[in-house]
Amino acid sequence: MFEQSRMHVPSSVECYMKQYGVTKQEAYDELNKQVDNAWKDINQECLIPTQVPIPVIIRALYCTSVEDIVYKDADEHTHVVKTMEDLIALMLVDPVPI
């Protein structure tokens, strides 16, 4: 992995594998399940009235969504892949007409 080639700290997958003694795939599956549950919590909390103005909540939600897209399957911020280029083109170059 990229992080380990640069002598960085272990990834969350590696930490989970070591802590729970599971395979890499089991760690990925569990961490993805935790992310899915976190999204459910975020969405549920967005439905509850709060003192925070909705535009602030929406901006935070959008930032979280972008991070999820960029880092879901790989670090596409550091290593841009075709998928990320396609997403950017869909949003900015070829937007859906309204």
C-alpha positions as CSV (number, residue, x, y, z in Angstrom):
1,M,0.0,0.0,0.0
2,F,1.0,3.6,-0.6
3,E,1.1,4.6,3.0
4,Q,3.3,1.8,4.0
5,S,5.8,2.4,1.1
6,R,6.2,5.9,2.6
7,M,6.5,4.6,6.2
8,H,3.3,6.2,7.3
9,V,1.0,4.9,10.0
10,P,-1.0,1.8,9.3
11,S,-4.3,2.1,7.6
12,S,-7.6,1.6,9.4
13,V,-8.0,-1.7,7.7
14,E,-4.6,-2.9,9.0
15,C,-5.4,-1.6,12.5
16,Y,-8.7,-3.5,12.4
17,M,-7.1,-6.7,11.2
18,K,-4.5,-6.6,14.0
19,Q,-7.0,-5.6,16.7
20,Y,-9.6,-8.2,15.9
21,G,-7.5,-10.9,14.2
22,V,-9.5,-10.9,11.0
23,T,-8.7,-11.1,7.3
24,K,-8.3,-8.1,5.1
25,Q,-11.7,-8.8,3.4
26,E,-13.4,-9.2,6.8
27,A,-11.9,-5.9,7.9
28,Y,-13.1,-4.1,4.7
29,D,-16.6,-5.6,5.1
30,E,-16.9,-4.5,8.7
31,L,-15.5,-1.0,8.1
32,N,-17.9,-0.6,5.1
33,K,-20.8,-1.7,7.4
34,Q,-19.7,0.9,9.9
35,V,-19.7,3.6,7.2
36,D,-23.1,2.6,6.0
37,N,-24.4,2.8,9.6
38,A,-22.8,6.2,10.0
39,W,-24.6,7.4,6.9
40,K,-27.9,6.2,8.3
41,D,-27.2,8.1,11.6
42,I,-26.3,11.2,9.6
43,N,-29.4,11.1,7.5
44,Q,-31.6,10.4,10.5
45,E,-30.1,13.3,12.5
46,C,-30.7,15.6,9.5
47,L,-34.4,15.0,9.9
48,I,-34.5,16.2,13.5
49,P,-35.2,19.9,14.1
50,T,-32.2,21.7,15.5
51,Q,-30.9,25.2,16.4
52,V,-28.3,24.9,13.5
53,P,-29.6,26.5,10.3
54,I,-30.4,24.0,7.5
55,P,-27.9,25.6,5.0
56,V,-25.1,24.9,7.5
57,I,-26.2,21.3,7.9
58,I,-26.5,20.8,4.1
59,R,-23.0,22.1,3.5
60,A,-21.6,19.8,6.1
61,L,-23.5,16.9,4.5
62,Y,-22.1,17.8,1.1
63,C,-18.6,17.9,2.4
64,T,-19.1,14.5,4.0
65,S,-20.6,13.1,0.7
66,V,-17.6,14.3,-1.3
67,E,-15.2,12.7,1.2
68,D,-17.1,9.5,0.9
69,I,-16.9,9.5,-2.9
70,V,-13.2,10.5,-3.0
71,Y,-12.0,7.9,-0.4
72,K,-14.6,5.1,-0.6
73,D,-12.7,2.6,-2.7
74,A,-9.3,4.2,-2.9
75,D,-7.4,7.5,-2.2
76,E,-8.6,9.2,-5.4
77,H,-7.4,12.6,-4.1
78,T,-3.8,11.5,-4.1
79,H,-4.0,9.1,-7.0
80,V,-6.6,10.4,-9.4
81,V,-8.2,7.5,-11.4
82,K,-10.5,7.4,-14.4
83,T,-13.5,7.0,-12.2
84,M,-12.9,10.3,-10.4
85,E,-12.2,12.1,-13.7
86,D,-15.5,10.8,-15.0
87,L,-17.4,12.0,-11.9
88,I,-15.8,15.5,-12.2
89,A,-16.7,15.6,-15.9
90,L,-20.3,14.6,-15.1
91,M,-20.7,17.3,-12.5
92,L,-18.8,20.2,-14.1
93,V,-18.1,19.6,-17.8
94,D,-21.3,17.8,-18.9
95,P,-23.9,18.9,-16.3
96,V,-27.5,17.9,-16.6
97,P,-29.6,20.7,-18.1
98,I,-32.3,22.0,-15.8
